[in-house]
Amino acid sequence: MCVQLTEFNLVTPLEFSLTCLRSEVAHPELDRPALARSVGVAWERLQHLWAIIDRARDATTAVTPHFRDEALHPIVEEARAHLVDRLGTRAPSLAFAAAIDPALRVDVDRSALLQALQNFLQNAVEAYPESAVRLDVTVAARTLRAGSQVEVTVADRGEGMTASERDRAFVPFGSRKPRGTGVGLVIARAMIEEVHGGSLKLESARGAGTTVTLVLPARQAGHAARTRS
């Protein structure tokens, strides 16, 4: 008989279900009702996995960029507001700081950049243990290369990652977080690199926190008519 498994990511529960099926089929006294239940659980988990894959595919391949000349600070503030909503009762623990010049503007697809920032901020707070009384998250921005690029950093002081965890960070379904899908950072990376033509770097060490650095073109080639927002 298989016991209930705590879900670490999407793939682990499915693998566990299939392991149960294999052991039940090999048992000399086949328990058909138990086998039917295990098949049903495995099927449900497979369908859930496919649903996540479909959403990830839609998010990374079906984006038609719509660039506008936008102030960066309000986009970061909107991402922060979404984070506060998701934190619920933990929201008072959030110590959020933004070092962004209100005059800093960049050509962006607002929804794509917002989605990426939301994922980065969510990962930042999840870097802290549930017992943490303070969730420090800092977002900073500056211009590079005579204003032709904009660099944005999202930093936390959480538990940080080991080298192997850093290697898995952008691997689909590689998450080891409770109920993590492992696709959030994959989608965020696509929003930065594929949609905006930018770059993304992750620096982290166990016990030293994590910093995500993204660099965006300040102006998008071919974006002749810019609309002030």
C-alpha positions, 0 to 999 in steps of 0.5 A: 500500500502506498502512503500519501506523498507530500508534493514537492513539484509537479513531476514527483507526485506523478512519478510516485503514482507510477511507482505505486502502480508498478508495485501493485501490479507486481503484487501476487494478490492484485487489489483491483479497487486499489489499482483503479484508484492509483490509475485514476490519481496518476491520470489526474496528475498527468492531466494537471501536468499537461495543463501546466505545460500548455500554459507555459507554452502559451505564455512563451510562444504566443506573445506578440509584443506591444512596446510603449515608452513607459515609466519603469517605477509604476510597473515595479509598484504594480508588481509589488501590489500584486505580491502584497495581495498574494502574501495575504496574512504575511504581507505586513512582513514584507520590507520592500524597497525600490531604488528607481528614478521616477524619470527612468523610462524604457520601451517595454511590453508592459504585461510581459515585463509585469509578468516577469517581475511578478515571478521574480518578486514571488521567488524572492519572498519564497526564499525566506522560511515560513518562520521569517518575520521580515521579508527583505526585497529590493528592486533597483534600476539604472541606465547602462551604455550611455542610456541605451540599456536599463538594468533592473535588479531584484534582490533578497536576503533569503536562504539562497541557493546551492550551485545545483539549485542555481543550475535547476532554476531555469529548468522546466519542472525543476522546482523543489519548492512545496507545490512549485511548478518550476515554470515561473522563472522559465516564463520570466526568462522568456519575457525578458530574453525573447520578448524584449531581447534582453538578458538575465543573470542569477547570482545566489549562494546558500546563506547569502540571498539571491539577486536576479539581474535583467538588462533591457534595451532602453529603446526597441528597434523599429519602434518608431511611434512611442506613446507616452503613458 
